Amino acid sequence: MEKVLDFKSKSAALFVKLGKAQQDKLLSQLNSKIEDILAVLMQKQITELNSISSSASDVSEINALLAEFKHDYRRVMEFDTVQSTLNTLQTKKTEIVSQLLPNLTAAIAKTKSQQETSGLYQRFVTDLVPDSPIRNQLEVKIEQQRQFLLNEEARLAQENSLLKQQERLAYLAIEGKDEGEMRLNTENMYYAEFFDYLYRGHI
């Protein structure tokens, strides 16, 4: 396969020296040869795919097969036989994920960060059949969890800001004075509290 593809690529510069009819004939011959080779290779891919159970306990095996397929046939993805095999692989993954749906839904709800939700998306949603009900359902669930986490982050930031304001009011109630508009930024400093006390005049 690689030899035929390399020949086709290297011959591209020579095609312009041929007439239109000759170009079409040569390209047709090359593509026909590629399709003959792909017919054999795709049958091997289907045989390998059939060894994976639709009730697999996870998606690791089908994900590895999909990644390898996309890498090996990246130069011939436009051929119908390759697209057809890719669709078959995606269908198999969709069947496997369907079996895992209850646990997967629970796992999405338990994520604590955007990174976790993105990881679940990459592992379980990528390469599902486009516009399939299960893909749409999982995309909605993951987006809802992402929004929930964003809202939680905003809420925690607001609570933290309010806490700092309360601490400042408590300080003013004790000290009876404000240190003015200037502030000492002790964020990420060693002994931050010590330097803050010095700045406030607690010698």
Sequence and secondary structure as in RCSB ss.txt:
>XXXX:A:sequence
MEKVLDFKSKSAALFVKLGKAQQDKLLSQLNSKIEDILAVLMQKQITELNSISSSASDVSEINALLAEFKHDYRR
VMEFDTVQSTLNTLQTKKTEIVSQLLPNLTAAIAKTKSQQETSGLYQRFVTDLVPDSPIRNQLEVKIEQQRQFLL
NEEARLAQENSLLKQQERLAYLAIEGKDEGEMRLNTENMYYAEFFDYLYRGHI
>XXXX:A:secstr
 HHHHHHHHHTHHHHTTS HHHHHHHHHHHHHHHHHHHHHHHHHHHHHHHTS TT SSSHHHHHHHHHHHHHTGG
GTTSHHHHHHHHHHHHHHHHHHHHHHHHHHHHHHH  SHHHHHHHIIIIITTS TT HHHHHHHHHHHHHHHHHH
HHHHHHHHHHHHHHHHHHHHHHHHH S   S     TT TTHHHHHHHHTT  
